[in-house]
Amino acid sequence: MKLLSWNVFNENADATRIDTCLDCVTPDIVCLQEALPIHLQRLQARFPHMLLGRDYIQRGSLCHLAIASKLPLDSSKVSAHYPENKPHPSLFSQRAGWVEFLDSLSARVQIQDGSWLQIVNLHTSAATGPSTRLAEMEAVAKEHLEVKGRCVVAGDFNMFSRPCLAVLLALPFGFRLSDVAIYEKQTVETWWRDRGFNPTTRGITMPKWRLQLDQVFLREIRASNAEIVANTFGSDHFPLIVELDASE
């Protein structure tokens, strides 16, 4: 079973690139962030099962989170973490006019050995400090991870903070004092490991800033192959493709 996780970039409404990416990686399950309605139309043409949530509003346009699957989705759940029309708290995002909903999605699919695999898709806040994103992950865990068993958590975690950047970002992004010393990528990976999950990829997923913001975490299932596809297909993020092995 092949899973794709990708922030498709809501400022690029070109839907043909979605088809190009899907033709290239041929996934069975897709987790998208920042998907516009025109992107979702391309998914719906290929995948019979889909679960949608709200991501955020930028310049008046709502983009979405999506789980799309060739296999039926069971026990689907959409959790809202912020109320309607709540402006983002940081100075940077207020000026950008963001309204972040940051729903999280989960659903189960039945895999080859007859067991169930839970899929979780999320997108944490961008222009804020790492303590806010950690709190959002806690909320996702409370909503979706209380059931034990095999699980995949995919998404854009925005794990960019590090001490050398925190000095510049503290004021516009609303960092707390405790945020300044955090190497966020390591902190996020440790947070998930403490809950039984292992990261699948290493490398840059946002080439513009040479950062790994995106990740796929696995619990009780291993990846026979995992890679960051070195082609943005018109996004500002590289796609992640993970081949899941249920044989163990």
HUWOVEN-V757370 format. One record per backbone hydrogen bond with DSSP energy under -0.5 kcal/mol. CO is the residue of the C=O (numbers start at 0). NH is the residue of the N-H. If there is no record, write none. Layout:
BEGIN
CO;NH  CO;NH
END
This chain:
BEGIN
0;243  1;27  1;28  2;241  3;30  4;239  5;7  5;32  8;11  10;12  12;14  14;17  14;18  15;19  16;20  17;21  18;22  19;23  20;24  21;25  27;69  28;3  29;31  29;67  30;5  31;65  32;7  34;63  35;38  35;39  36;40  37;41  38;42  39;43  40;44  42;45  42;46  48;68  50;66  52;64  53;102  54;100  54;101  55;62  56;98  57;60  60;57  62;54  63;34  64;52  65;31  66;50  67;29  68;48  73;107  76;105  78;80  78;103  82;85  84;86  85;99  89;93  90;94  91;95  92;96  92;97  93;96  97;87  98;56  98;100  100;80  100;81  103;78  104;120  105;76  106;118  107;73  108;110  108;116  110;113  114;110  116;108  117;151  118;106  119;153  120;104  121;155  125;127  128;131  128;132  129;133  130;134  131;135  132;136  133;137  134;138  135;139  136;140  137;141  138;142  139;143  140;144  149;117  150;218  151;119  151;153  152;216  153;121  154;156  154;214  155;123  157;159  160;183  161;164  161;165  162;166  164;167  164;168  165;169  168;172  169;173  169;174  170;173  171;91  175;178  175;179  176;179  178;181  181;183  182;186  183;187  184;188  185;189  186;190  187;191  188;192  189;193  191;194  191;196  192;195  197;217  204;206  204;237  205;208  205;209  205;210  210;204  210;205  210;212  212;156  212;157  214;154  215;199  216;152  217;197  218;150  221;223  221;244  224;242  226;228  226;240  228;230  230;238  231;234  238;228  239;4  240;226  241;2  241;243  242;223  242;224  243;245  244;221
END
